[in-house]
């Protein structure tokens, strides 16, 4: 990734006509309609949304699974689990866990008994869930009857952009969509900056980028 936050911020300034010419230089603005901090804050939000919605960048790690333990802490930089697997020490097979929720498990979904006793039942895990749990936690069901290893793929927090030349976490080919998403938010702000027509157009371009990534990734 070689495109920097300063490069995108300069493009935002130019396209909002805040510099009066094509030589925008963040953080210099010609009016008080926008602020330099607003541009960077919006860039950070949009980049994170793009990564969350697309799963374009996935981080892999493992968690030690323990017999009798169903709940586990997620990495500090995890903002959304995408895929969990279970490798049971008894047979060394790797199983892909299906995402579920506690309501479905309580009512007999995914092989459970339709009773809250599934929480205490021990067997080889078949699902993972996060409903009703605190942040940064994930749980598996059934509760493991053996030790094992949880394979985790998750969306991590993107690098914080500061406007000082930090590289975006999004690959270069998709950084134009971060620009469109940033402009969409800025044009949708209440007050003198409100421009619904341009906000709608820019949002469509941003959403187009999300769908493009999903098609490329096969989903």
N, C-alpha and C positions, 0 to 999 in steps of 0.2 A: 504494500500500500504506500503510494508516494504522494497522493493528493493531500494537502494540508488544510487545516481549518482556516488558516489565513487566506489561502487561495479561494476557498468557497465563500468566505465572508466578504472578500473583495468583489466577487461576482454578485452577491446579494446586494451590496451597496450600489454597484453599477446598475443593476436591474430595477432597483427602487428609485433610481435617479437621485441618490443621496450625495453623489460626488460631483455631478455636473459634467463629467467627462468619462472617458473610458480608462482612466488611470487611477481607479479606486485604490485606496491604501488604508486598510483597516488599522486603527479604529476611527479614522477621520470621517466625520459626517457633517453635512452642510446645514441640516435642520435638526429640530428636536422631535421630529415625528417618530424616529426610532432612536434607540441607544445601542452602543456597541455591545454592551452586556446582554441586551435583549437578543441580538443576533446570535451570540455565542450560546446563550441558554437555549434558544430555539434549535440551533444546530445539534446540541447534545440530545434534546428530547427526540428530535426527528431521527437521528442516527439510531438511537436505542429502539425506537418504534420499528424502524425498518428491519433491524436485526431480529427483533422479537417476532414480527409477522412472517418473516421469510425463513428463519433458521439458517441463514446463509453461512454464518460462522458458528461452528459447534465445537465445544470443548469436551474432551473425554477424560474421565478419571475412573478410579475404582474406590469402593467403600468396603471395608471388612464387614462381612455379614456374620452375625453370631446366633447360635442356637437360642431360641426363646426370645429373641429381640426383634420387634417388628418396625420400630421407628428409628430413623437415622438422620443425622444432621447433614445438610447440604453444604457444599463449599461456600465460603463467604462471598464469592463473586458470582454465584449462580442467581439468575433472575427467572429462569424457567427451565425445568427439566423437560427433555424432549423424548428420551428413550432410556428404559432401564432393562437390564438383563440380570439373570441369576445363574451363577455357576455353583452347583451344589458339590460339596466335598465328597458326598457319598458315591457319585457316579461321574463327576467331572464334566457333565454335560452343561452347555450354556443354553438357557431358556430365555426367550424374549418375553417380558412381562407386559400384560395388557393394562392400559390405564383404566381405572374405574373410580367410583366414588362410594362413599359409605352408605348412601341410600340404596344403591343397587346391591351392594353386598348384604345389607340387612334384609333385603327382600328376595334373596336367592340368586342374585346374578353371578355370572362367571364361576359356576361350580360350588357356590356356598350353600349353606343349608336353609337360607331364608330366616335366620335367627341371629341375634346379636352375639351368639356364642362363637361366631366365626373369628372374633377378635382373639379368642384364647386357643382356637384350634391350631394344631401344629401339623405341618406337612411341607412339601416342597412349594415355595411361593409360586403363584401364577399371575398375580396382578400387583400393580402399585397404585397408590392413591395419595392425595394431599389435602382433600377436603377436610374441614374441621381441625386441621393441624396449624400450629403456629408457623410463622414465616421461617424459611430456611430449614424446613423439615420435610421428609418424605417417609412414607410407610409402605410396607409390602405385606401381602396376604397370600397365602397363609403365613402365620408366624413360623419362621424356619425351624425344622426339626433337626437340622444339621448346620454346622458352620458352612460358610460359603463366601462368595465374592459377588458384590453388586457392581455391575458395569453401568456407569452413568454417562449419558450424553446430555449436555445442557447448553443453554444460551448464557453466555457470561456478560457481565457489565462491559460496555465498550470503554475504550480509553477516553478519559475526560478531556474535552476540547477546551482550550483556554484562549485561543486567538493568537498564540505565539509561535505558530508553525508546527503544531502537533499533527501527526498523520492521522487521517480517519481510519477507523477500524474496518469500514466497508471497502471492498476491493475497488480499484480505480474505475473499472467499467461501470460501476453502479453509483458513483458519487454524484452524477447529475441528478439522480432522483432525490438525493439528500438536499440538493439545492431547491428542487421543486417543492419538496415538503416544507422546507424552511420558509419559502416565499408564501406558501399556502397559509401557514399559521400567521405570518406577519400581516398578510392582507386581510385576514379574518378578525384581527383585533378590533375591539370597539374603539371609537374615537376617530380622529382625523385620518388615521391610516386605513380605516375600513374600506375594502374594495371587494365586494362579494363576487363580482364577475371574474376578476383575476384570481381570487382565492379559489373559486370552484375549478377553474381551468388548471391551476397549479396542483390542486389536490388530485385531479384526474390523472395528471402526469405522474404524481407520486404513487398513486394506486396502481398505475400501469407498470411501474417498476417492480412493485411487490408481486404482481401476477406474473411478470416476466421471470423473476427468480423462481417462483413456484413451478413454472413450466419447465425451466431448465433443470431443476432438481427432481422433476418427475412427479410432482404432486400438486 
